[in-house]
Amino acid sequence: MKLYIYILIFAFSYSAQSKELDCDNALTTIEINVCAGRTLDIAETELKTYIATAEQKYASEKNVIEALQKSQFAWKKKM
């Protein structure tokens, strides 16, 4: 019985991911989670760009780079 439930959950999550979603009008939990995941991916990509830029700008200042890396580690630990 549990196997059928897992298969059902997988099928619904796959179908939700495979179609284009209108995240402004997401209704189901799966749709909302997929949209939230997409938003998170975009934000993480943007953050990586900012961090890479800061690391280049302050490459000669070791203490700044260490502080940036330490803060990123602490942030990821919370997530």
VOTOR-229256 format. One record per residue (C-alpha): residue in three letters; y, x, z. Coordinates in Angstrom, 3 decimals, decimal comma, padded with zeros to 6 digits, always signed. Each point is the difference from the previous one (the first is absolute). Layout:
! residues N
[tifi 'ALA' [Y X Z]]
...
//
This chain:
! residues 79
[tifi 'MET' [+000,000 +000,000 +000,000]]
[tifi 'LYS' [+002,426 +002,802 +000,853]]
[tifi 'LEU' [-000,711 +001,589 -003,371]]
[tifi 'TYR' [+001,112 -003,172 -001,783]]
[tifi 'ILE' [+003,209 -000,095 +001,996]]
[tifi 'TYR' [+000,781 +003,624 -000,889]]
[tifi 'ILE' [-000,719 -000,666 -003,656]]
[tifi 'LEU' [+002,257 -003,041 +000,080]]
[tifi 'ILE' [+002,823 +001,927 +001,657]]
[tifi 'PHE' [-000,350 +002,818 -002,514]]
[tifi 'ALA' [+000,017 -002,412 -002,923]]
[tifi 'PHE' [+003,171 -001,708 +001,193]]
[tifi 'SER' [+001,774 +003,250 +000,747]]
[tifi 'TYR' [-000,982 +001,431 -003,376]]
[tifi 'SER' [+001,188 -003,062 -001,886]]
[tifi 'ALA' [+003,293 +000,051 +001,916]]
[tifi 'GLN' [+000,552 +003,631 -000,909]]
[tifi 'SER' [-001,047 -000,327 -003,625]]
[tifi 'LYS' [+002,465 -002,728 -000,955]]
[tifi 'GLU' [+003,741 +000,347 -000,129]]
[tifi 'LEU' [+001,511 -001,299 +003,188]]
[tifi 'ASP' [+003,404 -001,505 +000,483]]
[tifi 'CYS' [+000,676 +001,676 +003,328]]
[tifi 'ASP' [+003,090 -002,117 +000,534]]
[tifi 'ASN' [-002,287 -003,043 +000,126]]
[tifi 'ALA' [-003,151 +001,430 +001,587]]
[tifi 'LEU' [-001,784 -002,711 +001,957]]
[tifi 'THR' [-003,401 +001,200 +001,165]]
[tifi 'THR' [-000,692 +002,721 +002,511]]
[tifi 'ILE' [-001,653 +002,095 -002,684]]
[tifi 'GLU' [+002,984 -000,335 -002,346]]
[tifi 'ILE' [+002,433 +000,853 +002,791]]
[tifi 'ASN' [-002,083 +003,044 +000,978]]
[tifi 'VAL' [-000,220 +001,200 -003,606]]
[tifi 'CYS' [+003,762 -000,374 -000,403]]
[tifi 'ALA' [+000,643 +001,780 +003,289]]
[tifi 'GLY' [-002,272 +002,816 -001,132]]
[tifi 'ARG' [+001,938 +000,338 -003,241]]
[tifi 'THR' [+003,290 +000,098 +001,902]]
[tifi 'LEU' [-001,393 +002,636 +002,342]]
[tifi 'ASP' [-001,193 +002,132 -002,930]]
[tifi 'ILE' [+003,468 -000,118 -001,567]]
[tifi 'ALA' [+001,669 +000,906 +003,300]]
[tifi 'GLU' [-002,403 +002,899 +000,617]]
[tifi 'THR' [+000,627 +001,368 -003,501]]
[tifi 'GLU' [+003,756 -000,205 +000,546]]
[tifi 'LEU' [-000,319 +001,678 +003,398]]
[tifi 'LYS' [-002,058 +002,847 -001,483]]
[tifi 'THR' [+002,773 +000,555 -002,550]]
[tifi 'TYR' [+002,639 +000,206 +002,745]]
[tifi 'ILE' [-002,144 +002,365 +002,063]]
[tifi 'ALA' [-000,654 +002,277 -002,983]]
[tifi 'THR' [+003,736 +000,083 -000,741]]
[tifi 'ALA' [+000,821 +000,829 +003,620]]
[tifi 'GLU' [-002,658 +002,727 +000,088]]
[tifi 'GLN' [+001,504 +001,594 -003,118]]
[tifi 'LYS' [+003,550 -000,288 +001,304]]
[tifi 'TYR' [-000,816 +001,488 +003,400]]
[tifi 'ALA' [-002,768 +002,399 -001,081]]
[tifi 'SER' [+001,831 +002,957 +001,528]]
[tifi 'GLU' [+000,398 -001,732 +003,378]]
[tifi 'LYS' [-003,401 +000,164 +001,626]]
[tifi 'ASN' [+000,994 -002,031 +003,058]]
[tifi 'VAL' [+001,158 -002,922 -002,166]]
[tifi 'ILE' [-003,255 +000,012 -001,978]]
[tifi 'GLU' [-002,043 +000,125 +003,208]]
[tifi 'ALA' [+001,982 -002,890 +001,487]]
[tifi 'LEU' [-000,470 -002,031 -003,177]]
[tifi 'GLN' [-003,741 +000,629 -000,049]]
[tifi 'LYS' [-000,296 -000,776 +003,705]]
[tifi 'SER' [+001,861 -003,284 -000,380]]
[tifi 'GLN' [-002,153 -000,989 -002,970]]
[tifi 'PHE' [-003,166 +000,756 +001,958]]
[tifi 'ALA' [+001,240 -002,117 +002,908]]
[tifi 'TRP' [+000,908 -002,845 -002,351]]
[tifi 'LYS' [-003,374 -000,002 -001,722]]
[tifi 'LYS' [-001,732 +000,112 +003,351]]
[tifi 'LYS' [+001,710 -003,285 +000,954]]
[tifi 'MET' [-001,164 -001,689 -003,159]]
//
